[in-house]
Amino acid sequence: MAGPARGRTLEPALASAGDFDFHFTRLQYESGDWNVDERAPSNVLNALIEYTTLRVDPTERVVALADPAMLNAPFCYLAGRRLLRFNHAERDHFKRYVQQGGFVLVDDCNHDIDGLFATSFEAQMAELFGPDALQTIPDDHPIYRSFFEFDGPPRTSQELNGWGDGLVHEYLKAIVVDGRIAVLYSNKDYGCEWDYDFRNKRFMVTDNTRFAVNIVVYAMTR
């Protein structure tokens, strides 16, 4: 893998309110368990501050999907393990946000393809955007080169060390609107991968939050 484009000035495509270019917004929803992997956002924010020139709000924001305020977020994160079923307001805001140029990273924390979160989320996307809306993205997609260089979605420690299921997700899926990813969907459980005490980061041979930097940079500059 090549190194990052260090020192590059990033010009966000979507402006954030206040003195920051970027704030991390976790979406709270009525069903399921939205508050998984609680330490992941702080590690992602730390990586953005370390590697990029974005003015980053260091505090995670939690906003209800049913709250119209989420429509103004530059980047949203939605994750869970259990059944996901949007209520009327959540459905409306999710669809409006995606169609008006927003970006949502959705992470299935179960590391599977047929669990409650995966099947219910994919069914929701089919209802909102059509049965073929979620498409596999190729390994040469710009998101894998937006800051660091990757040859496809990096494997997680769960995949490398095994959950006993031998399951490796070779690709990510996305909903594309006007030529750009609007919803990036992962079964790889990146949230769990990034959920650790920040003091342990110094023991890592390779910083595993680097792909999170790619995701955010892509979302903010496309």
C-alpha positions in Angstrom: 0.0 0.0 0.0 1.2 3.5 -0.8 1.4 6.2 1.8 -1.2 9.0 2.2 -1.2 12.3 0.5 0.2 14.0 3.5 -0.1 17.8 3.8 -2.9 17.9 1.2 -5.5 20.6 1.9 -9.0 19.1 1.8 -11.9 21.3 0.7 -15.1 19.7 2.0 -18.0 19.4 -0.5 -20.5 19.8 2.2 -20.0 22.6 4.7 -20.5 21.9 8.4 -21.9 24.5 10.8 -19.7 26.5 13.1 -15.9 26.4 13.3 -15.6 22.8 12.0 -15.4 21.2 8.6 -16.5 17.8 10.0 -18.4 16.4 12.9 -19.1 12.7 13.4 -22.9 12.1 13.7 -24.2 8.8 15.1 -27.8 8.1 14.2 -30.1 7.0 17.0 -33.1 5.0 15.9 -36.1 3.6 17.7 -35.7 -0.1 17.0 -32.6 -2.2 17.7 -29.4 -1.2 19.4 -27.9 1.9 17.8 -25.3 2.6 20.5 -22.9 -0.3 19.7 -19.1 0.0 19.6 -19.0 3.1 21.8 -15.3 3.9 21.4 -15.1 3.7 17.7 -16.0 7.3 16.9 -13.3 8.7 19.2 -10.7 6.7 17.4 -11.9 7.7 14.0 -11.9 11.4 15.1 -8.4 11.0 16.4 -7.2 9.6 13.0 -8.8 12.5 11.1 -7.0 15.0 13.3 -3.7 13.1 13.0 -3.7 12.6 9.2 -5.8 15.3 7.6 -6.2 19.1 7.5 -10.0 18.9 8.2 -11.1 21.0 11.1 -12.6 18.2 13.1 -15.0 18.5 16.0 -13.5 16.1 18.5 -16.8 15.2 20.1 -19.2 12.6 18.7 -22.7 13.9 18.2 -25.7 11.6 18.7 -28.8 12.7 16.7 -32.1 10.9 16.4 -32.8 9.8 12.8 -36.3 11.1 13.4 -34.9 14.6 14.3 -34.8 16.9 11.2 -31.4 18.2 12.5 -29.8 15.1 11.1 -30.5 16.4 7.6 -27.7 19.0 8.1 -25.0 16.6 9.1 -22.0 16.2 6.7 -21.6 12.5 7.6 -23.7 10.0 9.5 -22.9 6.6 11.0 -25.6 4.0 11.6 -24.8 0.6 13.2 -26.4 -2.2 15.1 -26.8 -5.9 15.7 -30.6 -6.4 16.0 -33.6 -6.0 13.9 -33.7 -2.5 12.2 -37.1 -1.1 11.4 -37.5 2.6 10.7 -40.6 4.4 11.8 -42.3 6.9 9.5 -40.1 9.9 10.4 -36.9 7.8 10.3 -37.8 6.5 6.8 -38.5 10.0 5.5 -35.4 11.6 6.9 -33.1 8.7 5.8 -34.4 8.9 2.2 -34.3 12.7 2.1 -30.8 12.9 3.5 -29.5 10.4 1.0 -31.2 12.0 -2.0 -30.1 15.5 -1.1 -26.3 14.6 -1.1 -25.7 13.2 2.4 -23.4 10.3 3.3 -24.2 7.4 5.6 -21.8 4.7 6.7 -23.8 1.7 7.8 -22.0 -1.1 9.7 -23.5 -4.5 10.5 -21.9 -5.5 13.8 -22.8 -9.1 13.4 -20.2 -10.0 10.8 -22.8 -12.0 8.8 -25.0 -11.9 5.7 -28.2 -13.3 7.0 -28.6 -12.0 10.6 -31.3 -9.7 11.9 -29.5 -6.5 11.1 -28.3 -7.4 7.7 -31.6 -8.8 6.4 -33.8 -6.0 8.0 -31.5 -3.2 6.8 -31.2 -4.5 3.3 -35.0 -4.9 3.1 -35.4 -1.3 4.3 -33.1 -0.1 1.5 -35.0 -2.1 -1.1 -38.2 -0.5 0.1 -36.8 3.0 0.0 -34.6 3.0 -3.0 -35.6 -0.1 -5.1 -34.6 -3.8 -5.0 -31.3 -3.2 -6.9 -30.2 0.0 -5.1 -27.5 -1.7 -3.0 -24.7 -2.7 -5.4 -21.2 -4.2 -4.8 -18.5 -1.6 -5.3 -15.3 -2.7 -7.2 -11.9 -2.8 -5.6 -10.7 0.0 -7.8 -13.4 2.4 -6.6 -12.1 5.9 -5.7 -13.0 5.4 -2.0 -10.0 3.0 -1.8 -7.7 5.8 -3.0 -9.3 8.9 -1.5 -6.4 9.3 1.0 -4.5 6.1 1.8 -4.1 3.4 -0.9 -6.1 0.2 -0.5 -6.6 -2.7 -3.0 -10.1 -3.2 -1.7 -11.8 -3.2 1.7 -9.3 -4.0 4.4 -9.9 -7.2 6.3 -10.8 -6.9 10.0 -9.1 -8.8 12.8 -12.3 -10.9 13.1 -11.8 -12.1 9.6 -8.1 -12.6 9.8 -8.2 -14.4 13.2 -11.5 -16.1 12.6 -14.8 -16.3 14.4 -14.9 -19.9 13.6 -17.1 -19.3 10.5 -14.3 -18.8 7.9 -16.4 -15.9 6.6 -14.5 -13.1 4.8 -16.5 -10.3 3.1 -14.6 -9.5 0.0 -16.5 -6.4 -0.9 -18.6 -3.5 0.4 -22.0 -2.5 -1.0 -23.3 1.0 -1.7 -26.2 3.1 -2.9 -25.0 5.5 -5.5 -26.7 8.8 -6.1 -25.6 11.1 -9.0 -22.4 9.2 -9.4 -21.2 9.2 -5.7 -21.7 6.9 -2.9 -24.5 8.0 -0.6 -24.8 4.9 1.6 -21.8 2.7 2.2 -22.8 -0.6 3.7 -20.4 -3.0 5.4 -20.9 -6.5 6.8 -17.2 -6.5 8.0 -17.9 -5.0 11.5 -15.6 -2.1 11.2 -17.1 -0.5 14.2 -15.9 -3.4 16.4 -12.5 -3.1 14.7 -12.2 0.5 15.7 -13.7 0.0 19.2 -10.7 0.0 21.6 -9.0 2.0 24.2 -7.1 4.7 22.3 -4.0 4.0 24.4 -3.7 0.6 22.7 -3.2 2.2 19.3 0.5 2.6 19.8 0.9 -1.2 19.9 -0.6 -1.6 16.4 1.8 -2.3 13.5 -0.7 -0.7 11.1 -3.3 1.9 12.2 -6.6 0.1 11.5 -8.5 3.4 11.4 -6.8 4.5 8.2 -9.7 3.2 6.1 -12.1 5.3 8.2 -10.0 8.3 7.1 -10.6 7.2 3.5 -14.3 7.0 4.0 -14.6 10.4 5.6 -12.4 12.1 3.1 -14.4 10.6 0.2 -17.7 11.7 1.9 -16.4 15.2 2.4 -14.8 15.9 -0.9 -16.9 14.1 -3.6 
